[in-house]
Amino acid sequence: MITRYALFEGHVRNGQTDAFRAAVLDEILPKWKAFPGALAVRVCFADERDEGAPEFPLILAISYTDRAAVDAALASPARAEGKAATEAVLARFFDGRIHHHITEAHDFEL
């Protein structure tokens, strides 16, 4: 399985955490869930971090069967809609940057 992560590095403006989280879930999540070929969408809001660690108030993970599915999703109109919705929410609540990482998972059940 291939997972593409979006790491939102920076901070949510003071007093806006609840509104930011609600906007992500209400305005952006439906767009992310519409990406063609997506198997799972995971939205993770940070509650704590180690002292001195960079701040990532949001981490998005979208999983796909293979790299071809990732590429198709990135080229799709749904991605453009998701990007526009993300930019609109970030403009209201977030100061920072986003960077993406594509990983290949190896799961081990306990």
HUHUZI-V746423 format. One record per residue. N is the residue number from 1. RES is the residue in one small letter. OMEGA is omega in whole degrees, -180 to 180 (NA if undefined). Layout:
N_RES_OMEGA, N_RES_OMEGA
This chain:
1_m_178, 2_i_176, 3_t_175, 4_r_-180, 5_y_169, 6_a_-180, 7_l_-179, 8_f_-176, 9_e_-179, 10_g_-179, 11_h_172, 12_v_-179, 13_r_-177, 14_n_176, 15_g_-174, 16_q_-174, 17_t_-178, 18_d_179, 19_a_177, 20_f_-179, 21_r_178, 22_a_180, 23_a_177, 24_v_-177, 25_l_-176, 26_d_-171, 27_e_-175, 28_i_-176, 29_l_178, 30_p_178, 31_k_179, 32_w_-180, 33_k_-180, 34_a_179, 35_f_-180, 36_p_178, 37_g_180, 38_a_178, 39_l_-179, 40_a_176, 41_v_179, 42_r_177, 43_v_-177, 44_c_176, 45_f_-178, 46_a_175, 47_d_-179, 48_e_174, 49_r_177, 50_d_176, 51_e_179, 52_g_180, 53_a_176, 54_p_-177, 55_e_176, 56_f_-177, 57_p_-180, 58_l_171, 59_i_179, 60_l_175, 61_a_175, 62_i_-176, 63_s_-178, 64_y_179, 65_t_-175, 66_d_-177, 67_r_178, 68_a_178, 69_a_176, 70_v_-178, 71_d_178, 72_a_179, 73_a_-179, 74_l_180, 75_a_-172, 76_s_172, 77_p_179, 78_a_178, 79_r_179, 80_a_178, 81_e_178, 82_g_179, 83_k_179, 84_a_179, 85_a_179, 86_t_-180, 87_e_-180, 88_a_179, 89_v_-179, 90_l_180, 91_a_-178, 92_r_-167, 93_f_-163, 94_f_172, 95_d_-180, 96_g_-179, 97_r_177, 98_i_169, 99_h_-174, 100_h_178, 101_h_177, 102_i_-176, 103_t_171, 104_e_-175, 105_a_171, 106_h_-177, 107_d_178, 108_f_-179, 109_e_179, 110_l_NA
